């Protein structure tokens, strides 16, 4: 698989799309299996682990004795406290999304205080190909326009939403070990830290809005069916500008070696948006990803670290190209 490298730092292979800490159905405690079957009112006869995503725990497609299918995810909240909190919040968000939103229907939950499980309708779809195929990318970008329209204004939810997973440059400056790691893997980003700190200072205004955004919109959270684009895994949803998810997704396009800018230039959700406000989001996304990757220790998931590093560097490449394009346009106007 080709390496992803340029002046932004050390070559980073395009990483796999699944974390390394998944739990198979067979390893679930019996009460958790029974709880999932109780939600489904049926007996599981086959469980197939699914690719995509990086959370600890179970992620399986289930087949029942009566032929029905479902999808289930579950985690031991004692062993993975943060993931447990994500699952509980995701369940609350999924249950409150309005009809017509292209998400899997939540069938029910199981929560015994230690284990929490979410059970969804099965979506007969596949992850988008990586590197991106143009036809699939166009489908997803079109679907994001409809998604934003359906979620503006943001629906009322029975759970407090987290701050957006954006920004991290200032946090890096306060952690010498993480900053040293950034210097090793992305020396140009370390040299341009002041630029990113200045952009991060504008994050509050750049994230203002009234649209419920997914907040983690990467290819491993998208399923393509014959006629639908379905967006899964909503624990990191937040309320912000309608274009936020488009900007996040286009960062993954850069990871595929594709220039995101032509897609951004013609996307309706970005029409009329201040280019510098978009720069703030791109930089903040890279800052979150690289700060998280650089802060991981030896106990972290190496696949997750690889994905965060690759996506963070790709976003920086896009940001740099946008700045270069604007400088070139300014020079042409001056002439």
HUCORPE-V675712 format. One record per helix or strand of 2 or more residues. SS is the DSSP state (~ for helix, > for strand). FROM is the first residue (numbers start at 1). LEN is the number of residues. If there is no record, write none. Layout:
BEGIN
ss:SS from:FROM len:LEN
ss:SS from:FROM len:LEN
END
This chain:
BEGIN
ss:> from:3 len:4
ss:> from:9 len:5
ss:~ from:25 len:3
ss:~ from:30 len:11
ss:> from:44 len:6
ss:> from:57 len:8
ss:> from:69 len:8
ss:~ from:81 len:16
ss:> from:106 len:6
ss:> from:115 len:7
ss:~ from:134 len:17
ss:~ from:169 len:5
ss:~ from:176 len:10
ss:~ from:187 len:5
ss:~ from:193 len:8
ss:~ from:203 len:4
ss:> from:211 len:3
ss:~ from:219 len:3
ss:> from:222 len:3
ss:> from:229 len:3
ss:> from:238 len:3
ss:~ from:244 len:12
ss:~ from:261 len:6
ss:~ from:268 len:3
ss:~ from:275 len:21
ss:~ from:302 len:33
END
